[in-house]
């Protein structure tokens, strides 16, 4: 098992180091929750796609997408500290799609 990287000062805990440790824990928590949501929803989407096409299936897939978007927003706003009032999701989606092309 790999030894974790030490964060902060050696031998004492100053206020700056405590804040850094708290921020790292917060980011890890939100990132873990996001990856758990993504993996869970991918399984559920696979299960839905195996079912016959129907309006109900479309509604279930839309509900899954909405929950996934909420999980992503939580990670962005709470874990990454993005200000939700200034967040432009359309612009961000375009940037992400350009980088994946």
N, C-alpha and C positions, 0 to 999 in steps of 0.2 A: 504494500500500500504506500502511495506517495505521501510524503510528509507535507502537511499544509504550509503555505507560505505565511510567515509571520507578518502581521500588520501592526503598525504603530511603533511606539518607542520601546526600547528594551529596558526593563527594570522599573518602569513606572507607567502610569496611565494618565497622561495629560488630557485636557479637555478636547484638544484637536484629535487625539488618537481615539478617544471614546466616541466622538462623532463619526470618525472614519469607520470604526468597527460597526457602529449602529447602522450607518448607511450601507455598508457591505452586506450586513445581515438582511436589511430591508430589501435590497436589490435581489439577493439570492432567494428570499421568500417569494417575491412577486414573479421572478423568473421561473422558479420551480412550479408555482401555481399555474403559470401560463403554459408551460410545457405539458403539465398534467392535463390541462383542459384540451390542448391541441391533440394529444395522443388519444384521449378518451373520445373526442368528437370525430376523429378520423375513423375509429372503429365503428362508431354509431352511423357515420355517413356510409361506410361500406355496407353495413347491414341494411340501411334504407335503400341503397341502390340495388340490392338483390331482390327487393320487393317489386311487384308489378306497379307500373306507372299509374298514378291516380292523383286527384286533387288533394287528398289527405296526405299522401306522401310528400307532395310539394310543400304543404303547410308544415309538416314535421321537419323537412330539410331547412325551411326558412327559420323555424324556431331554433334549430341547432346552430345555424349561422349567427343568429342574434345573440345567443349565449356566448358563442366564441368571440364575437365582437366586444361584448361586455368584458370578458376576461382579458382581451388585448388592451382595452381602454384602461382597465385597472392596472395592468403592468406598466403601461405608458405613463399614466398620470401619477401613480403612487410609487412605482419602482424607479422609473426614469426621471420623475420630477417634471414632466412636460406640463405646462399650464394649459388646462382644458379650455380656458377662455380664448387662448391665442392659437389653439391647435387647428390646423387646416388639414383635415383628413383627406380631402380630395387631392390636394397638392402632394401630400405624403404618399398616397396610393400611386399617383403618376410617377413619382420618384422611384418607388420600389419596383414598379413594373418596367421602367426604363432600365434599371440596373439588372433585372432578370432577363432582359432581351438578348 
